[in-house]
Amino acid sequence: MRSQALIRPAWTPATIALMVLGFIVYWPLGLAVLAYILWGDRLEAFRTDVSRSTDRVVGAFRRSGANLPFGADRTGNVAFDDWREKELARLEAERARLNDAAAEFASYARELRRAKDQEEFDRFMAARRHGDIETAEPAR
């Protein structure tokens, strides 16, 4: 059983008006309506093919017994599940430690840049007081 679209993919006054209005409002919208007019009759077959392909992939994934990482269900082996939870907690603690180290390094680098900027500013101000702005060497 095929469903009827409110606007069929053909060159009707309604689709042309929608296309023109789409180009006026936002050009990708007009382009989408134009594509619908040109290739909309193939949309049902495309939808069927995509659905069939994705169902096949998802079915194979489920049959393989693969689970999504970090959100996996319990396996039923209590010892393994406990070990896995401990390892995931250890990895999470390690990730937090690495994130803290990265934030600490970013703060250190920011402070170094600030100190360098302060040194350059002090040198500029000293040269300005003595009237030697042109001869002041920039730090490299």
N, C-alpha and C positions, 0 to 999 in steps of 0.2 A: 504494500500500500504506500503510495507516494503522497507526501504532504504538499499542499499548494502554498507557494510563497505569496505574500501580499503583493509584491512587485515582481513580476516575472522578468527574467533576463532577456530583454528584447528592446528594440528601439521604439519605445512607446513615448507619448508626450510626458508621462509621469517620470519615467527613468531619465529622459533627457533633461527635464526640469531639475530633478535631483542631482544630476551630474553637474549642470551649470551652477546650481546653488552650492554644491560641494566645492567646486573650484573657486567660487567667490569667497566662501567662508574660510576654507583651509584646503590648499591644493592637494594634499594626500587623500583627503576625503573624496574629492572629485575624481582622482585617479582610481580610487577603490571602486567607486560606482561605475566608472568606465570599464574596469576589469570585470566587474560583475555583469555588465551588459554584454561584453564580448565573450567571456568564458563561463558565465554563471550556469549554463545548461550542463556543464561538465562537473559542477560542484558536487552533486549527489554521488556520482561515481568516485570522485576523489575522496569524499568523506567515507565511503564504504571501503575503499582500498586502504586508507590510513587506519581506519578502525580495525580492519582485518589484520594488518601488519602489527599494530601495537598490541593487539590481543595475543598474537603469536609470540611476540617477544616477552610480554609479561608472563604468559603461561610457561614459557621455557625457563624464565628466571625463577618462578615459583617452584617448578618441578626440580630445579637443580638444588633446592634446599638452601640457597643463599639468603642471608638476612642482611638487612641494612646495618652498617656499622654504627656503634655507639648507641643504638636504640633497639638493639636486638632483644628478642624475647629470651626467656630462660630456656636452657637446653634440656633441663630435666636432671642433669648430673649436678648435684649440689656442690661437690668439691670443685668442679670446673667453674661453675657459676660464681662461687665465692672467690676463687683465684682471679677470674676475669674482672670482677668488681673491684678487687684490691689493686689490680694492675691499672685499671682505668682511673682509679682514684690517685694512684701514684703518678700516672701520666698527667693528670689534671694538675696535681701539685707542682710537677716539673714545669708545665706550661705557665702556671702562675709565677713561679720563680724566674723563668726566662722573661716573662712580660715585665716583672719588676726590674730585672737587670737592664732591659731595653729602656725602660722609663728613666732609670738612674743614669744610664749613659747619655740619653737625650738631654737630661738636665745638666750633666757635666759638660757636654758639647755646647749647650746654650750659654753656660757660665763662661766657658773659654772664649766664645765669640763676644760676649759682653765685655770681658776683660780686654780683649784685643781692640774692640771699638773704643773703650774708655782710654786706652793707651794712645790710640790714634787721635782721639779728640783732645786729650791733654797736650800732645805734641803740636796739634794745630793751634790751640789756644796760646801756647808758649810762643810759637812762631808769630802769631798775630800780635801779641803784646810787644814783640821786638820789631815788628814791621817786616819780617822775613817770610811772608806768605808764599811768594814765588819760589824761594829757595828751599822751602821745607820739602823734604823727600817723603813720598808716601811709603808706608810699610808694605813690604811684599812678602 
